[in-house]
Amino acid sequence: MVGISEYAAEQLGDVVYVELPEVGKIVQGGDSIGAVESVKSASDINSPVTCKVMHINTALEEKPGIINQVPEDDSAGGGWIAKVEVDAEGIKQLEGLMDFEAYQAFTESAAEDH
């Protein structure tokens, strides 16, 4: 699943538009898989790993604010952007990503700096 974290949703503010990727699209790690616009800014959503888009959350087209309410929920009513398939290259890239605890420490540190 690809989406944004609760921390990112808080930083963005109220999301007013979500650009979803095309089903079947292959996205390289680090490339844009979609975008969000909020009352504060517009931001690309970058794929953390190389993947193929299998499903998109079309509910975000009509109700983009779902991202603010439940950004990390991957259920039918959640704020996820795309469900993806990861190949061998993407699995190797996963090893270089932060785990949940490291990400929490990173965001806490960033919040203290502001």
C-alpha positions in Angstrom: 0.0 0.0 0.0 1.2 3.5 -0.8 -0.2 6.6 1.0 0.9 9.2 3.4 1.6 9.0 7.1 -0.4 10.6 9.9 2.5 13.0 10.4 2.5 14.0 6.7 -1.3 14.5 6.8 -1.0 16.8 9.8 1.7 18.8 8.1 -0.3 19.2 4.9 -3.5 20.5 6.6 -6.9 19.9 5.0 -6.5 17.9 1.8 -8.8 19.2 -1.0 -7.6 17.2 -4.0 -5.8 13.9 -4.7 -4.3 12.9 -8.0 -4.4 9.1 -8.3 -2.1 7.0 -10.4 -3.3 4.8 -13.3 -3.9 1.1 -12.6 -1.2 -0.9 -14.2 1.3 1.9 -14.1 4.9 0.9 -13.1 6.5 3.4 -10.9 10.2 3.5 -10.1 11.3 4.0 -6.5 11.5 7.7 -5.7 9.2 8.7 -8.6 5.8 10.3 -8.2 2.9 8.0 -7.8 0.3 10.7 -7.3 -0.1 14.1 -5.6 -2.1 15.9 -3.0 -3.2 19.4 -2.7 -4.2 21.0 0.6 -5.2 24.4 1.8 -1.4 24.9 2.6 0.4 23.4 -0.4 0.6 20.9 -3.2 2.9 17.9 -2.9 3.9 14.9 -4.9 3.5 11.5 -3.4 6.7 9.5 -4.2 6.8 5.8 -4.3 9.3 4.4 -1.8 10.1 1.4 -4.0 9.7 0.3 -7.6 6.2 -1.2 -7.9 3.1 -1.7 -10.2 -0.2 0.0 -9.3 -2.8 -2.7 -8.8 -5.7 -0.8 -7.2 -6.5 2.9 -6.5 -8.6 4.4 -3.9 -11.3 6.1 -6.0 -13.1 7.3 -2.9 -10.5 10.0 -2.6 -11.7 11.6 -5.8 -15.0 12.6 -4.2 -13.8 12.8 -0.6 -10.1 13.8 -0.5 -10.4 14.7 3.2 -10.4 11.0 4.0 -6.6 11.3 4.0 -6.8 13.7 7.0 -9.1 11.4 8.9 -7.5 8.0 8.4 -4.3 8.4 6.4 -2.7 5.1 7.4 -5.9 2.9 7.2 -5.8 0.4 4.3 -9.4 -0.6 4.6 -12.2 0.3 2.1 -12.8 3.6 4.0 -9.2 4.4 4.6 -6.9 7.1 3.2 -4.6 4.9 1.2 -3.7 6.1 -2.3 -2.7 2.9 -4.1 -2.3 -0.8 -3.5 0.8 -2.0 -5.3 2.7 -5.1 -6.3 6.4 -5.1 -5.5 8.8 -7.1 -7.7 12.3 -8.4 -6.7 13.9 -5.0 -7.3 11.3 -3.3 -5.1 11.8 -5.9 -2.3 15.6 -5.1 -2.3 14.7 -1.4 -2.1 12.5 -2.1 1.0 15.7 -3.0 2.9 16.9 0.6 2.7 13.8 2.2 4.1 13.2 3.2 7.7 11.1 1.0 9.9 8.2 2.3 11.9 10.2 3.1 15.0 12.9 4.9 13.0 10.3 7.0 11.2 8.6 7.9 14.5 11.9 9.1 15.9 12.6 11.1 12.7 9.2 12.8 12.8 9.5 13.6 16.5 12.8 15.1 15.9 11.5 17.2 13.0 8.5 18.4 15.2 11.0 19.5 17.9 12.9 21.5 15.3 9.9 23.6 14.5 
